[in-house]
Amino acid sequence: QVQLVESGGGLVETGGSLRLSCAASGRTFGSYTMGWFRQAPGKEREFVAFIGWSAATTYYADSVKGRFTISRDNIKNTVWLQMNSLKPEDTAVYFCAASLSPRAVVAALYNYWGRGTQVTVSS
């Protein structure tokens, strides 16, 4: 069992930056691929990025590649999403999730989810 709690969301202007954090409980955090998803109003939840259990593997959606960076610390049981050059279309609720699949880019492969943190980018 893994509990996930996101933080770090807020309101930022276009071009600004935010760093999201996801704190995980549970002794098996290091066994999971960790992902970030987002969901805008009226839209389906979409994949943003994942990082493998050892942090050796990362993968990003094309829409955020080069602007967002995912990282993790298995001692601190935390995963981060550094978001730079934010755009209004990045506005969404951002969710942290944990998966036992090594390369999980779809929501159905994730076993545990946080409640999300709101990110709003003003134009």
Secondary structure, DSSP 8 states (H G I E B T S, - for coil): --EEEEE--EEEETT--EEEEEEEESTTGGGSEEEEEEE-TTS--EEEEEE-TTSS-EEE-TTTTTTEEEEEETTTTEEEEEE-S--GGG-EEEEEEEESSSS--SGGGEEEE---EEEEEE-
